[in-house]
């Protein structure tokens, strides 16, 4: 789980959306630990990528 509220805000500002909580097996601990699950769908990612590219000056855009 995101126990650091600042980390959660960073994820949300990057367009990740909380989609639930669950358990994740950690081999090193030989146990399951609680986790928050976040999702960034492809449509949102593509949209943000296009927006960011259009905001850059033409000389700085990736080719």
N, CA, C, O and CB atoms as a CASP TS submission, in Angstrom:
PFRMAT TS
TARGET T0000
AUTHOR 0000-0000-0000
METHOD Language model
MODEL 1
PARENT N/A
ATOM      1  N   UNK     1       0.829  -1.188   0.000  1.00  0.00           N
ATOM      2  CA  UNK     1       0.000   0.000   0.000  1.00  0.00           C
ATOM      3  C   UNK     1       0.862   1.236   0.000  1.00  0.00           C
ATOM      4  O   UNK     1       1.996   1.221   0.480  1.00  0.00           O
ATOM      5  CB  UNK     1      -0.937   0.006   1.194  1.00  0.00           C
ATOM      6  N   UNK     2       0.323   2.298  -0.538  1.00  0.00           N
ATOM      7  CA  UNK     2       1.048   3.566  -0.519  1.00  0.00           C
ATOM      8  C   UNK     2       0.864   4.179   0.863  1.00  0.00           C
ATOM      9  O   UNK     2      -0.187   4.743   1.168  1.00  0.00           O
ATOM     10  CB  UNK     2       0.545   4.540  -1.651  1.00  0.00           C
ATOM     11  N   UNK     3       1.891   4.065   1.690  1.00  0.00           N
ATOM     12  CA  UNK     3       1.810   4.613   3.035  1.00  0.00           C
ATOM     13  C   UNK     3       2.345   6.038   3.071  1.00  0.00           C
ATOM     14  O   UNK     3       2.228   6.727   4.085  1.00  0.00           O
ATOM     15  CB  UNK     3       2.580   3.734   4.017  1.00  0.00           C
ATOM     16  N   UNK     4       2.925   6.472   1.973  1.00  0.00           N
ATOM     17  CA  UNK     4       3.449   7.822   1.863  1.00  0.00           C
ATOM     18  C   UNK     4       2.484   8.630   0.993  1.00  0.00           C
ATOM     19  O   UNK     4       2.431   8.414  -0.217  1.00  0.00           O
ATOM     20  CB  UNK     4       4.901   7.824   1.264  1.00  0.00           C
ATOM     21  N   UNK     5       1.726   9.550   1.576  1.00  0.00           N
ATOM     22  CA  UNK     5       0.751  10.319   0.793  1.00  0.00           C
ATOM     23  C   UNK     5       1.383  11.094  -0.365  1.00  0.00           C
ATOM     24  O   UNK     5       0.745  11.284  -1.401  1.00  0.00           O
ATOM     25  CB  UNK     5       0.021  11.283   1.698  1.00  0.00           C
ATOM     26  N   UNK     6       2.626  11.542  -0.201  1.00  0.00           N
ATOM     27  CA  UNK     6       3.292  12.271  -1.282  1.00  0.00           C
ATOM     28  C   UNK     6       3.518  11.355  -2.486  1.00  0.00           C
ATOM     29  O   UNK     6       3.377  11.791  -3.629  1.00  0.00           O
ATOM     30  CB  UNK     6       4.636  12.857  -0.793  1.00  0.00           C
ATOM     31  N   UNK     7       3.864  10.103  -2.240  1.00  0.00           N
ATOM     32  CA  UNK     7       4.052   9.147  -3.339  1.00  0.00           C
ATOM     33  C   UNK     7       2.745   8.906  -4.079  1.00  0.00           C
ATOM     34  O   UNK     7       2.722   8.804  -5.305  1.00  0.00           O
ATOM     35  CB  UNK     7       4.609   7.817  -2.809  1.00  0.00           C
ATOM     36  N   UNK     8       1.669   8.816  -3.328  1.00  0.00           N
ATOM     37  CA  UNK     8       0.355   8.613  -3.953  1.00  0.00           C
ATOM     38  C   UNK     8      -0.008   9.810  -4.831  1.00  0.00           C
ATOM     39  O   UNK     8      -0.539   9.639  -5.929  1.00  0.00           O
ATOM     40  CB  UNK     8      -0.735   8.392  -2.873  1.00  0.00           C
ATOM     41  N   UNK     9       0.280  11.028  -4.346  1.00  0.00           N
ATOM     42  CA  UNK     9      -0.008  12.232  -5.139  1.00  0.00           C
ATOM     43  C   UNK     9       0.802  12.249  -6.427  1.00  0.00           C
ATOM     44  O   UNK     9       0.294  12.654  -7.473  1.00  0.00           O
ATOM     45  CB  UNK     9       0.286  13.497  -4.322  1.00  0.00           C
ATOM     46  N   UNK    10       2.056  11.814  -6.362  1.00  0.00           N
ATOM     47  CA  UNK    10       2.883  11.761  -7.575  1.00  0.00           C
ATOM     48  C   UNK    10       2.250  10.817  -8.588  1.00  0.00           C
ATOM     49  O   UNK    10       2.143  11.159  -9.766  1.00  0.00           O
ATOM     50  CB  UNK    10       4.330  11.306  -7.242  1.00  0.00           C
ATOM     51  N   UNK    11       1.834   9.645  -8.151  1.00  0.00           N
ATOM     52  CA  UNK    11       1.179   8.697  -9.057  1.00  0.00           C
ATOM     53  C   UNK    11      -0.073   9.312  -9.674  1.00  0.00           C
ATOM     54  O   UNK    11      -0.298   9.196 -10.879  1.00  0.00           O
ATOM     55  CB  UNK    11       0.817   7.401  -8.311  1.00  0.00           C
ATOM     56  N   UNK    12      -0.885   9.963  -8.850  1.00  0.00           N
ATOM     57  CA  UNK    12      -2.130  10.547  -9.350  1.00  0.00           C
ATOM     58  C   UNK    12      -1.867  11.716 -10.293  1.00  0.00           C
ATOM     59  O   UNK    12      -2.592  11.883 -11.274  1.00  0.00           O
ATOM     60  CB  UNK    12      -3.000  11.008  -8.186  1.00  0.00           C
ATOM     61  N   UNK    13      -0.845  12.530 -10.021  1.00  0.00           N
ATOM     62  CA  UNK    13      -0.503  13.639 -10.919  1.00  0.00           C
ATOM     63  C   UNK    13       0.034  13.125 -12.251  1.00  0.00           C
ATOM     64  O   UNK    13      -0.042  13.825 -13.261  1.00  0.00           O
ATOM     65  CB  UNK    13       0.531  14.562 -10.260  1.00  0.00           C
ATOM     66  N   UNK    14       0.572  11.917 -12.258  1.00  0.00           N
ATOM     67  CA  UNK    14       1.066  11.300 -13.495  1.00  0.00           C
ATOM     68  C   UNK    14      -0.036  10.517 -14.203  1.00  0.00           C
ATOM     69  O   UNK    14       0.243   9.745 -15.120  1.00  0.00           O
ATOM     70  CB  UNK    14       2.251  10.374 -13.193  1.00  0.00           C
ATOM     71  N   UNK    15      -1.279  10.712 -13.785  1.00  0.00           N
ATOM     72  CA  UNK    15      -2.484  10.155 -14.414  1.00  0.00           C
ATOM     73  C   UNK    15      -2.774   8.702 -14.054  1.00  0.00           C
ATOM     74  O   UNK    15      -3.671   8.093 -14.636  1.00  0.00           O
ATOM     75  CB  UNK    15      -2.363  10.266 -15.892  1.00  0.00           C
ATOM     76  N   UNK    16      -2.030   8.136 -13.102  1.00  0.00           N
ATOM     77  CA  UNK    16      -2.378   6.794 -12.636  1.00  0.00           C
ATOM     78  C   UNK    16      -3.645   6.894 -11.800  1.00  0.00           C
ATOM     79  O   UNK    16      -3.834   7.858 -11.058  1.00  0.00           O
ATOM     80  CB  UNK    16      -1.210   6.150 -11.812  1.00  0.00           C
ATOM     81  N   UNK    17      -4.507   5.900 -11.923  1.00  0.00           N
ATOM     82  CA  UNK    17      -5.749   5.875 -11.161  1.00  0.00           C
ATOM     83  C   UNK    17      -5.746   4.668 -10.236  1.00  0.00           C
ATOM     84  O   UNK    17      -5.401   3.556 -10.636  1.00  0.00           O
ATOM     85  CB  UNK    17      -6.978   5.842 -12.102  1.00  0.00           C
ATOM     86  N   UNK    18      -6.140   4.911  -8.987  1.00  0.00           N
ATOM     87  CA  UNK    18      -6.226   3.824  -8.019  1.00  0.00           C
ATOM     88  C   UNK    18      -7.327   2.882  -8.467  1.00  0.00           C
ATOM     89  O   UNK    18      -8.433   3.325  -8.778  1.00  0.00           O
ATOM     90  CB  UNK    18      -6.493   4.358  -6.577  1.00  0.00           C
ATOM     91  N   UNK    19      -7.040   1.597  -8.503  1.00  0.00           N
ATOM     92  CA  UNK    19      -8.055   0.641  -8.971  1.00  0.00           C
ATOM     93  C   UNK    19      -8.321  -0.463  -7.953  1.00  0.00           C
ATOM     94  O   UNK    19      -9.024  -1.427  -8.259  1.00  0.00           O
ATOM     95  CB  UNK    19      -7.620   0.020 -10.292  1.00  0.00           C
ATOM     96  N   UNK    20      -7.772  -0.336  -6.755  1.00  0.00           N
ATOM     97  CA  UNK    20      -8.091  -1.305  -5.723  1.00  0.00           C
ATOM     98  C   UNK    20      -6.900  -1.664  -4.853  1.00  0.00           C
ATOM     99  O   UNK    20      -5.773  -1.225  -5.082  1.00  0.00           O
ATOM    100  CB  UNK    20      -8.642  -2.539  -6.346  1.00  0.00           C
ATOM    101  N   UNK    21      -7.185  -2.464  -3.864  1.00  0.00           N
ATOM    102  CA  UNK    21      -6.154  -2.948  -2.950  1.00  0.00           C
ATOM    103  C   UNK    21      -6.118  -4.466  -3.041  1.00  0.00           C
ATOM    104  O   UNK    21      -7.097  -5.096  -3.440  1.00  0.00           O
ATOM    105  CB  UNK    21      -6.421  -2.477  -1.479  1.00  0.00           C
ATOM    106  N   UNK    22      -5.001  -5.037  -2.674  1.00  0.00           N
ATOM    107  CA  UNK    22      -4.886  -6.486  -2.717  1.00  0.00           C
ATOM    108  C   UNK    22      -3.671  -6.953  -1.954  1.00  0.00           C
ATOM    109  O   UNK    22      -3.097  -6.214  -1.154  1.00  0.00           O
ATOM    110  CB  UNK    22      -4.822  -6.975  -4.149  1.00  0.00           C
ATOM    111  N   UNK    23      -3.289  -8.178  -2.206  1.00  0.00           N
ATOM    112  CA  UNK    23      -2.104  -8.761  -1.594  1.00  0.00           C
ATOM    113  C   UNK    23      -1.135  -9.167  -2.693  1.00  0.00           C
ATOM    114  O   UNK    23      -1.540  -9.614  -3.766  1.00  0.00           O
ATOM    115  CB  UNK    23      -2.473  -9.977  -0.700  1.00  0.00           C
ATOM    116  N   UNK    24       0.142  -9.006  -2.409  1.00  0.00           N
ATOM    117  CA  UNK    24       1.183  -9.385  -3.364  1.00  0.00           C
ATOM    118  C   UNK    24       2.199 -10.251  -2.622  1.00  0.00           C
ATOM    119  O   UNK    24       2.658  -9.896  -1.537  1.00  0.00           O
ATOM    120  CB  UNK    24       1.870  -8.118  -4.006  1.00  0.00           C
ATOM    121  N   UNK    25       2.538 -11.369  -3.212  1.00  0.00           N
ATOM    122  CA  UNK    25       3.487 -12.299  -2.591  1.00  0.00           C
ATOM    123  C   UNK    25       4.904 -11.757  -2.750  1.00  0.00           C
ATOM    124  O   UNK    25       5.311 -11.388  -3.852  1.00  0.00           O
ATOM    125  CB  UNK    25       3.370 -13.720  -3.219  1.00  0.00           C
ATOM    126  N   UNK    26       5.651 -11.710  -1.655  1.00  0.00           N
ATOM    127  CA  UNK    26       7.041 -11.256  -1.664  1.00  0.00           C
ATOM    128  C   UNK    26       7.903 -12.432  -1.229  1.00  0.00           C
ATOM    129  O   UNK    26       7.870 -12.849  -0.071  1.00  0.00           O
ATOM    130  CB  UNK    26       7.256 -10.006  -0.724  1.00  0.00           C
ATOM    131  N   UNK    27       8.676 -12.961  -2.174  1.00  0.00           N
ATOM    132  CA  UNK    27       9.497 -14.143  -1.880  1.00  0.00           C
ATOM    133  C   UNK    27      10.506 -13.877  -0.768  1.00  0.00           C
ATOM    134  O   UNK    27      10.726 -14.732   0.090  1.00  0.00           O
ATOM    135  CB  UNK    27      10.229 -14.599  -3.134  1.00  0.00           C
ATOM    136  N   UNK    28      11.121 -12.692  -0.779  1.00  0.00           N
ATOM    137  CA  UNK    28      12.143 -12.386   0.221  1.00  0.00           C
ATOM    138  C   UNK    28      11.588 -12.412   1.641  1.00  0.00           C
ATOM    139  O   UNK    28      12.306 -12.720   2.592  1.00  0.00           O
ATOM    140  CB  UNK    28      12.756 -11.027  -0.062  1.00  0.00           C
ATOM    141  N   UNK    29      10.309 -12.089   1.775  1.00  0.00           N
ATOM    142  CA  UNK    29       9.684 -12.107   3.099  1.00  0.00           C
ATOM    143  C   UNK    29       8.940 -13.402   3.363  1.00  0.00           C
ATOM    144  O   UNK    29       8.503 -13.657   4.485  1.00  0.00           O
ATOM    145  CB  UNK    29       8.735 -10.938   3.244  1.00  0.00           C
ATOM    146  N   UNK    30       8.796 -14.218   2.332  1.00  0.00           N
ATOM    147  CA  UNK    30       8.000 -15.445   2.419  1.00  0.00           C
ATOM    148  C   UNK    30       6.613 -15.138   2.978  1.00  0.00           C
ATOM    149  O   UNK    30       6.082 -15.854   3.827  1.00  0.00           O
ATOM    150  CB  UNK    30       8.713 -16.496   3.301  1.00  0.00           C
ATOM    151  N   UNK    31       6.050 -14.043   2.465  1.00  0.00           N
ATOM    152  CA  UNK    31       4.738 -13.612   2.959  1.00  0.00           C
ATOM    153  C   UNK    31       4.036 -12.783   1.892  1.00  0.00           C
ATOM    154  O   UNK    31       4.645 -12.352   0.912  1.00  0.00           O
ATOM    155  CB  UNK    31       4.879 -12.799   4.274  1.00  0.00           C
ATOM    156  N   UNK    32       2.768 -12.575   2.102  1.00  0.00           N
ATOM    157  CA  UNK    32       2.002 -11.666   1.258  1.00  0.00           C
ATOM    158  C   UNK    32       1.894 -10.326   1.972  1.00  0.00           C
ATOM    159  O   UNK    32       1.705 -10.270   3.187  1.00  0.00           O
ATOM    160  CB  UNK    32       0.587 -12.246   0.933  1.00  0.00           C
ATOM    161  N   UNK    33       2.014  -9.260   1.211  1.00  0.00           N
ATOM    162  CA  UNK    33       1.932  -7.918   1.792  1.00  0.00           C
ATOM    163  C   UNK    33       0.803  -7.149   1.115  1.00  0.00           C
ATOM    164  O   UNK    33       0.505  -7.392  -0.055  1.00  0.00           O
ATOM    165  CB  UNK    33       3.284  -7.157   1.642  1.00  0.00           C
ATOM    166  N   UNK    34       0.169  -6.223   1.839  1.00  0.00           N
ATOM    167  CA  UNK    34      -0.905  -5.438   1.238  1.00  0.00           C
ATOM    168  C   UNK    34      -0.337  -4.433   0.239  1.00  0.00           C
ATOM    169  O   UNK    34       0.706  -3.826   0.479  1.00  0.00           O
ATOM    170  CB  UNK    34      -1.718  -4.710   2.325  1.00  0.00           C
ATOM    171  N   UNK    35      -1.030  -4.266  -0.872  1.00  0.00           N
ATOM    172  CA  UNK    35      -0.607  -3.319  -1.906  1.00  0.00           C
ATOM    173  C   UNK    35      -1.818  -2.531  -2.404  1.00  0.00           C
ATOM    174  O   UNK    35      -2.951  -3.010  -2.362  1.00  0.00           O
ATOM    175  CB  UNK    35       0.088  -4.059  -3.087  1.00  0.00           C
ATOM    176  N   UNK    36      -1.555  -1.325  -2.871  1.00  0.00           N
ATOM    177  CA  UNK    36      -2.548  -0.552  -3.608  1.00  0.00           C
ATOM    178  C   UNK    36      -2.214  -0.729  -5.075  1.00  0.00           C
ATOM    179  O   UNK    36      -1.044  -0.699  -5.456  1.00  0.00           O
ATOM    180  CB  UNK    36      -2.557   0.976  -3.184  1.00  0.00           C
ATOM    181  N   UNK    37      -3.221  -0.911  -5.891  1.00  0.00           N
ATOM    182  CA  UNK    37      -3.006  -1.105  -7.325  1.00  0.00           C
ATOM    183  C   UNK    37      -3.417   0.160  -8.070  1.00  0.00           C
ATOM    184  O   UNK    37      -4.483   0.727  -7.831  1.00  0.00           O
ATOM    185  CB  UNK    37      -3.802  -2.336  -7.849  1.00  0.00           C
ATOM    186  N   UNK    38      -2.542   0.584  -8.977  1.00  0.00           N
ATOM    187  CA  UNK    38      -2.797   1.761  -9.794  1.00  0.00           C
ATOM    188  C   UNK    38      -2.736   1.358 -11.255  1.00  0.00           C
ATOM    189  O   UNK    38      -2.026   0.422 -11.625  1.00  0.00           O
ATOM    190  CB  UNK    38      -1.782   2.894  -9.486  1.00  0.00           C
ATOM    191  N   UNK    39      -3.483   2.072 -12.080  1.00  0.00           N
ATOM    192  CA  UNK    39      -3.592   1.747 -13.499  1.00  0.00           C
ATOM    193  C   UNK    39      -3.402   3.010 -14.324  1.00  0.00           C
ATOM    194  O   UNK    39      -3.934   4.067 -13.985  1.00  0.00           O
ATOM    195  CB  UNK    39      -4.957   1.089 -13.814  1.00  0.00           C
ATOM    196  N   UNK    40      -2.649   2.899 -15.399  1.00  0.00           N
ATOM    197  CA  UNK    40      -2.539   3.963 -16.394  1.00  0.00           C
ATOM    198  C   UNK    40      -2.949   3.334 -17.713  1.00  0.00           C
ATOM    199  O   UNK    40      -2.201   2.546 -18.291  1.00  0.00           O
ATOM    200  CB  UNK    40      -1.072   4.586 -16.460  1.00  0.00           C
ATOM    201  N   UNK    41      -4.141   3.684 -18.190  1.00  0.00           N
ATOM    202  CA  UNK    41      -4.595   3.042 -19.424  1.00  0.00           C
ATOM    203  C   UNK    41      -3.894   3.661 -20.632  1.00  0.00           C
ATOM    204  O   UNK    41      -3.456   4.811 -20.597  1.00  0.00           O
ATOM    205  CB  UNK    41      -6.129   3.168 -19.569  1.00  0.00           C
ATOM    206  N   UNK    42      -3.802   2.881 -21.682  1.00  0.00           N
ATOM    207  CA  UNK    42      -3.048   3.287 -22.866  1.00  0.00           C
ATOM    208  C   UNK    42      -3.588   4.567 -23.489  1.00  0.00           C
ATOM    209  O   UNK    42      -2.804   5.413 -23.921  1.00  0.00           O
ATOM    210  CB  UNK    42      -3.064   2.179 -23.891  1.00  0.00           C
ATOM    211  N   UNK    43      -4.891   4.729 -23.547  1.00  0.00           N
ATOM    212  CA  UNK    43      -5.484   5.926 -24.158  1.00  0.00           C
ATOM    213  C   UNK    43      -5.015   7.192 -23.425  1.00  0.00           C
ATOM    214  O   UNK    43      -4.671   8.191 -24.057  1.00  0.00           O
ATOM    215  CB  UNK    43      -7.036   5.836 -24.138  1.00  0.00           C
ATOM    216  N   UNK    44      -5.005   7.139 -22.107  1.00  0.00           N
ATOM    217  CA  UNK    44      -4.544   8.287 -21.318  1.00  0.00           C
ATOM    218  C   UNK    44      -3.065   8.533 -21.559  1.00  0.00           C
ATOM    219  O   UNK    44      -2.650   9.679 -21.734  1.00  0.00           O
ATOM    220  CB  UNK    44      -4.807   8.060 -19.818  1.00  0.00           C
ATOM    221  N   UNK    45      -2.265   7.474 -21.569  1.00  0.00           N
ATOM    222  CA  UNK    45      -0.824   7.607 -21.787  1.00  0.00           C
ATOM    223  C   UNK    45      -0.536   8.230 -23.152  1.00  0.00           C
ATOM    224  O   UNK    45       0.294   9.133 -23.256  1.00  0.00           O
ATOM    225  CB  UNK    45      -0.135   6.238 -21.674  1.00  0.00           C
ATOM    226  N   UNK    46      -1.214   7.754 -24.196  1.00  0.00           N
ATOM    227  CA  UNK    46      -1.008   8.289 -25.545  1.00  0.00           C
ATOM    228  C   UNK    46      -1.397   9.764 -25.584  1.00  0.00           C
ATOM    229  O   UNK    46      -0.688  10.580 -26.172  1.00  0.00           O
ATOM    230  CB  UNK    46      -1.829   7.485 -26.588  1.00  0.00           C
ATOM    231  N   UNK    47      -2.506  10.099 -24.967  1.00  0.00           N
ATOM    232  CA  UNK    47      -2.972  11.480 -24.939  1.00  0.00           C
ATOM    233  C   UNK    47      -1.970  12.393 -24.233  1.00  0.00           C
ATOM    234  O   UNK    47      -1.654  13.473 -24.732  1.00  0.00           O
ATOM    235  CB  UNK    47      -4.333  11.563 -24.250  1.00  0.00           C
ATOM    236  N   UNK    48      -1.471  11.964 -23.080  1.00  0.00           N
ATOM    237  CA  UNK    48      -0.494  12.763 -22.347  1.00  0.00           C
ATOM    238  C   UNK    48       0.817  12.890 -23.113  1.00  0.00           C
ATOM    239  O   UNK    48       1.450  13.946 -23.099  1.00  0.00           O
ATOM    240  CB  UNK    48      -0.236  12.153 -20.979  1.00  0.00           C
ATOM    241  N   UNK    49       1.213  11.832 -23.769  1.00  0.00           N
ATOM    242  CA  UNK    49       2.458  11.864 -24.548  1.00  0.00           C
ATOM    243  C   UNK    49       2.342  12.854 -25.705  1.00  0.00           C
ATOM    244  O   UNK    49       3.272  13.619 -25.962  1.00  0.00           O
ATOM    245  CB  UNK    49       2.799  10.457 -25.085  1.00  0.00           C
ATOM    246  N   UNK    50       1.211  12.843 -26.401  1.00  0.00           N
ATOM    247  CA  UNK    50       0.998  13.779 -27.508  1.00  0.00           C
ATOM    248  C   UNK    50       0.955  15.211 -26.993  1.00  0.00           C
ATOM    249  O   UNK    50       1.516  16.116 -27.611  1.00  0.00           O
ATOM    250  CB  UNK    50      -0.304  13.443 -28.263  1.00  0.00           C
ATOM    251  N   UNK    51       0.290  15.416 -25.862  1.00  0.00           N
ATOM    252  CA  UNK    51       0.194  16.755 -25.283  1.00  0.00           C
ATOM    253  C   UNK    51       1.580  17.264 -24.896  1.00  0.00           C
ATOM    254  O   UNK    51       1.911  18.417 -25.173  1.00  0.00           O
ATOM    255  CB  UNK    51      -0.740  16.751 -24.052  1.00  0.00           C
ATOM    256  N   UNK    52       2.389  16.426 -24.265  1.00  0.00           N
ATOM    257  CA  UNK    52       3.729  16.830 -23.842  1.00  0.00           C
ATOM    258  C   UNK    52       4.602  17.158 -25.045  1.00  0.00           C
ATOM    259  O   UNK    52       5.366  18.122 -25.010  1.00  0.00           O
ATOM    260  CB  UNK    52       4.383  15.726 -23.002  1.00  0.00           C
ATOM    261  N   UNK    53       4.499  16.372 -26.102  1.00  0.00           N
ATOM    262  CA  UNK    53       5.305  16.618 -27.301  1.00  0.00           C
ATOM    263  C   UNK    53       4.920  17.944 -27.945  1.00  0.00           C
ATOM    264  O   UNK    53       5.788  18.658 -28.446  1.00  0.00           O
ATOM    265  CB  UNK    53       5.137  15.469 -28.311  1.00  0.00           C
ATOM    266  N   UNK    54       3.645  18.284 -27.940  1.00  0.00           N
ATOM    267  CA  UNK    54       3.209  19.534 -28.565  1.00  0.00           C
ATOM    268  C   UNK    54       3.599  20.741 -27.718  1.00  0.00           C
ATOM    269  O   UNK    54       3.653  21.857 -28.235  1.00  0.00           O
ATOM    270  CB  UNK    54       1.695  19.518 -28.787  1.00  0.00           C
ATOM    271  N   UNK    55       3.870  20.544 -26.439  1.00  0.00           N
ATOM    272  CA  UNK    55       4.233  21.644 -25.551  1.00  0.00           C
ATOM    273  C   UNK    55       5.715  22.001 -25.647  1.00  0.00           C
ATOM    274  O   UNK    55       6.115  23.091 -25.238  1.00  0.00           O
ATOM    275  CB  UNK    55       3.883  21.289 -24.120  1.00  0.00           C
ATOM    276  N   UNK    56       6.528  21.099 -26.179  1.00  0.00           N
ATOM    277  CA  UNK    56       7.964  21.353 -26.303  1.00  0.00           C
ATOM    278  C   UNK    56       8.257  22.239 -27.507  1.00  0.00           C
ATOM    279  O   UNK    56       7.561  22.159 -28.520  1.00  0.00           O
ATOM    280  CB  UNK    56       8.735  20.032 -26.420  1.00  0.00           C
ATOM    281  N   UNK    57       9.287  23.088 -27.406  1.00  0.00           N
ATOM    282  CA  UNK    57       9.728  23.833 -28.594  1.00  0.00           C
ATOM    283  C   UNK    57      10.162  22.849 -29.675  1.00  0.00           C
ATOM    284  O   UNK    57      10.635  21.756 -29.365  1.00  0.00           O
ATOM    285  CB  UNK    57      10.894  24.812 -28.244  1.00  0.00           C
ATOM    286  N   UNK    58      10.007  23.226 -30.932  1.00  0.00           N
ATOM    287  CA  UNK    58      10.258  22.293 -32.041  1.00  0.00           C
ATOM    288  C   UNK    58      11.670  21.719 -32.036  1.00  0.00           C
ATOM    289  O   UNK    58      11.852  20.583 -32.475  1.00  0.00           O
ATOM    290  CB  UNK    58      10.011  22.987 -33.357  1.00  0.00           C
ATOM    291  N   UNK    59      12.660  22.438 -31.569  1.00  0.00           N
ATOM    292  CA  UNK    59      14.028  21.937 -31.539  1.00  0.00           C
ATOM    293  C   UNK    59      14.273  20.892 -30.467  1.00  0.00           C
ATOM    294  O   UNK    59      15.304  20.220 -30.487  1.00  0.00           O
ATOM    295  CB  UNK    59      14.967  23.067 -31.341  1.00  0.00           C
ATOM    296  N   UNK    60      13.346  20.743 -29.530  1.00  0.00           N
ATOM    297  CA  UNK    60      13.535  19.810 -28.418  1.00  0.00           C
ATOM    298  C   UNK    60      12.705  18.552 -28.559  1.00  0.00           C
ATOM    299  O   UNK    60      12.808  17.660 -27.717  1.00  0.00           O
ATOM    300  CB  UNK    60      13.197  20.483 -27.120  1.00  0.00           C
ATOM    301  N   UNK    61      11.894  18.449 -29.583  1.00  0.00           N
ATOM    302  CA  UNK    61      11.015  17.286 -29.745  1.00  0.00           C
ATOM    303  C   UNK    61      11.813  16.052 -30.142  1.00  0.00           C
ATOM    304  O   UNK    61      12.788  16.134 -30.889  1.00  0.00           O
ATOM    305  CB  UNK    61       9.931  17.572 -30.795  1.00  0.00           C
ATOM    306  N   UNK    62      11.378  14.914 -29.629  1.00  0.00           N
ATOM    307  CA  UNK    62      12.017  13.636 -29.984  1.00  0.00           C
ATOM    308  C   UNK    62      11.688  13.297 -31.428  1.00  0.00           C
ATOM    309  O   UNK    62      10.601  13.605 -31.917  1.00  0.00           O
ATOM    310  CB  UNK    62      11.553  12.489 -29.034  1.00  0.00           C
ATOM    311  N   UNK    63      12.622  12.670 -32.095  1.00  0.00           N
ATOM    312  CA  UNK    63      12.414  12.316 -33.514  1.00  0.00           C
ATOM    313  C   UNK    63      11.966  10.899 -33.640  1.00  0.00           C
ATOM    314  O   UNK    63      11.740  10.419 -34.751  1.00  0.00           O
ATOM    315  CB  UNK    63      13.685  12.525 -34.331  1.00  0.00           C
TER
END
